[in-house]
């Protein structure tokens, strides 16, 4: 499995991945272009590649905190450790950049994602009512102290 920094040229692959992942955040091509831009908050965008599929993770750094904004793994690559590898790589990069805490929201019904974060010691710190649309659903808020 190979994990690397994503590039602008990866946007079509990222869009394809997130469109087939029902629980991923769905952004426009323009939003991804902004994420790679120099004028936006610092982001760590990683893409993983192997023979079974690809996945990506995006984290936005603001001060000493990082928010995981999106994570998606191709259906053929799920349950093979790619999500775990992407998350570990992102957390290692965050530590190296002086990030002290990582936050994220996840759909309440996304048991696989919640299990991934809980396995890596993220703590459930709250709920955002009706945070997601299509379908309407609460978000569970997680936090991980890394310093």
C-alpha positions in Angstrom: 0.0 0.0 0.0 1.4 3.4 -1.0 0.2 6.6 0.7 1.3 10.0 -0.6 0.3 13.6 -0.6 -2.5 14.2 -3.0 -2.1 16.7 -5.8 -4.5 18.8 -7.9 -4.3 16.1 -10.6 -5.9 13.7 -8.1 -9.2 15.7 -7.9 -11.0 13.5 -10.5 -10.1 10.3 -8.6 -11.1 11.9 -5.2 -14.4 13.0 -6.7 -15.1 9.5 -8.0 -14.3 8.0 -4.7 -16.4 10.3 -2.6 -19.4 9.9 -4.9 -19.5 6.2 -4.5 -19.1 6.5 -0.7 -22.5 7.2 0.7 -21.2 8.5 4.1 -18.4 10.7 2.7 -18.8 14.4 2.5 -19.7 15.4 -1.0 -17.8 18.4 -2.3 -17.7 20.1 -5.7 -14.5 20.1 -7.8 -14.2 23.8 -7.0 -14.2 23.0 -3.2 -11.4 20.5 -3.7 -9.5 23.0 -5.8 -9.8 25.5 -3.0 -8.6 22.9 -0.5 -5.4 22.6 -2.5 -5.1 26.4 -2.8 -2.5 28.5 -0.9 -5.0 31.0 0.4 -7.1 28.5 2.3 -6.3 27.0 5.7 -3.5 24.5 5.7 -4.7 21.1 4.7 -3.2 17.6 4.8 -4.6 15.7 1.9 -3.4 12.1 1.5 -4.3 9.5 -1.1 -3.7 5.8 -0.8 -3.2 3.5 -3.7 -2.9 -0.3 -4.0 -4.1 -3.1 -6.3 -7.6 -3.3 -4.8 -8.6 0.4 -4.9 -7.9 3.8 -3.5 -8.9 6.0 -0.6 -8.2 9.5 0.6 -8.3 11.6 3.8 -8.4 15.3 4.2 -7.6 17.3 7.4 -7.8 21.0 7.9 -5.4 22.6 10.4 -6.4 25.7 12.3 -3.9 26.8 14.9 -3.0 23.8 17.1 -6.1 21.8 16.0 -6.9 19.6 13.0 -10.4 18.7 11.7 -10.8 15.6 9.7 -13.0 16.8 6.9 -13.4 13.8 4.8 -12.3 10.1 4.5 -13.4 7.7 1.8 -12.2 4.3 0.8 -13.3 2.5 -2.4 -15.7 -0.3 -1.8 -13.3 -2.9 -3.1 -10.7 -1.8 -0.6 -12.8 -1.6 2.5 -12.0 -3.8 5.5 -8.4 -4.2 4.2 -6.8 -1.6 6.4 -6.6 1.4 4.0 -8.7 3.6 6.2 -6.6 2.8 9.2 -3.4 3.4 7.3 -4.7 6.8 6.0 -5.8 7.8 9.5 -2.4 6.8 11.1 -0.5 8.7 8.4 -2.6 11.8 8.9 -2.2 11.6 12.7 1.6 11.2 12.4 1.8 14.2 10.1 -0.3 16.2 12.5 2.0 15.3 15.4 5.0 16.4 13.4 3.4 19.7 12.7 2.6 20.5 16.3 -1.1 19.7 16.3 -2.5 19.1 19.8 -6.0 17.8 19.1 -7.9 16.3 16.2 -11.7 16.7 15.8 -14.3 15.2 13.4 -18.0 14.6 12.9 -19.4 11.3 11.7 -22.9 10.2 10.8 -24.5 8.5 13.8 -25.3 5.5 11.6 -21.8 5.0 10.3 -20.7 2.2 12.6 -17.6 1.3 10.5 -16.3 4.9 10.7 -17.2 5.2 14.4 -15.4 1.9 15.1 -12.3 3.1 13.2 -12.1 6.3 15.3 -12.9 4.7 18.6 -10.2 2.0 17.9 -7.7 4.8 17.6 -8.8 6.4 21.0 -11.0 9.2 19.7 -13.5 10.2 22.4 -17.1 10.8 21.7 -17.6 14.4 23.0 -21.0 15.3 21.7 -23.7 15.3 19.2 -24.9 17.8 16.5 -28.6 17.4 15.9 -29.7 17.2 12.3 -26.1 18.0 11.1 -26.3 15.8 7.9 -28.9 15.9 5.1 -30.0 13.3 2.6 -30.8 11.6 4.8 -31.3 13.9 7.8 -29.1 12.5 10.6 -27.2 13.6 13.7 -23.5 13.8 13.8 -21.4 12.4 16.5 -18.4 14.6 17.4 -15.1 13.0 18.2 -11.9 14.4 19.6 -8.4 13.0 20.0 -5.6 14.7 22.1 -2.3 13.9 20.5 0.1 16.1 22.6 
